[in-house]
Amino acid sequence: MEKRIFGIILTVLGIAGLIMAAVGFVNDTNNWKELIVYGVLGLIFFFSGISLINTTKDVINKNEHVS
C-alpha cells in the first residue's frame, strides 16, 4: 500500500512539473534550461509513478473480501 501511495505522489509531482514546463513555454520564458529541467523531471516522475502504481500488487488479508 505504501508503494502505491508513493507512486501516486510521484505521478502528481510529475504532472506538476509538466504543467510548470508548459506554462513557461506558453509564456515565452527565455530560460530554456529551466523549461527542459522541469519537463524532463516531470516526465521521469510521471512515468515512474505510473509504473510503480501498475506493478504494485494488492495484498489481501485472510478476513478481507475483494469486491
C-alpha positions in Angstrom: 0.0 0.0 0.0 2.9 2.4 0.8 4.4 1.8 -2.6 1.1 2.7 -4.3 0.8 5.9 -2.3 4.4 6.8 -3.2 3.5 6.1 -6.9 0.6 8.5 -6.6 2.8 11.2 -5.1 5.4 10.7 -7.9 2.6 10.9 -10.5 1.2 14.1 -9.1 4.7 15.7 -8.9 5.3 14.7 -12.5 2.1 16.3 -13.6 3.0 19.5 -11.7 6.5 19.5 -13.4 4.9 19.1 -16.8 2.4 21.9 -16.1 5.2 24.2 -15.0 7.1 23.5 -18.2 4.0 24.0 -20.3 3.2 27.3 -18.6 6.7 28.5 -19.0 6.7 27.5 -22.7 3.4 29.3 -23.4 4.6 32.5 -21.6 7.7 32.6 -23.8 10.2 32.2 -21.0 13.7 32.8 -22.2 15.2 30.4 -19.7 15.2 27.2 -21.8 17.3 25.3 -19.4 14.7 25.7 -16.7 11.9 24.5 -19.0 13.9 21.5 -20.1 14.7 20.5 -16.5 11.0 20.9 -15.5 9.9 18.9 -18.5 12.4 16.1 -18.1 11.9 15.7 -14.4 8.2 15.9 -14.9 8.3 13.0 -17.4 10.6 10.9 -15.2 8.4 11.4 -12.1 5.2 10.8 -14.1 6.2 7.6 -15.8 8.0 6.2 -12.7 4.9 6.9 -10.6 2.6 5.3 -13.2 4.8 2.2 -13.5 5.0 1.9 -9.7 1.2 2.0 -9.4 0.8 -0.6 -12.2 3.4 -3.1 -10.9 2.3 -2.9 -7.2 0.1 -5.8 -6.3 -2.7 -5.5 -3.7 -2.2 -7.6 -0.6 -5.4 -9.2 0.7 -5.7 -10.3 4.3 -7.5 -13.5 5.1 -10.5 -11.8 6.5 -10.9 -9.2 3.7 -13.1 -9.7 0.6 -12.4 -8.1 -2.8 -15.4 -6.5 -4.4 
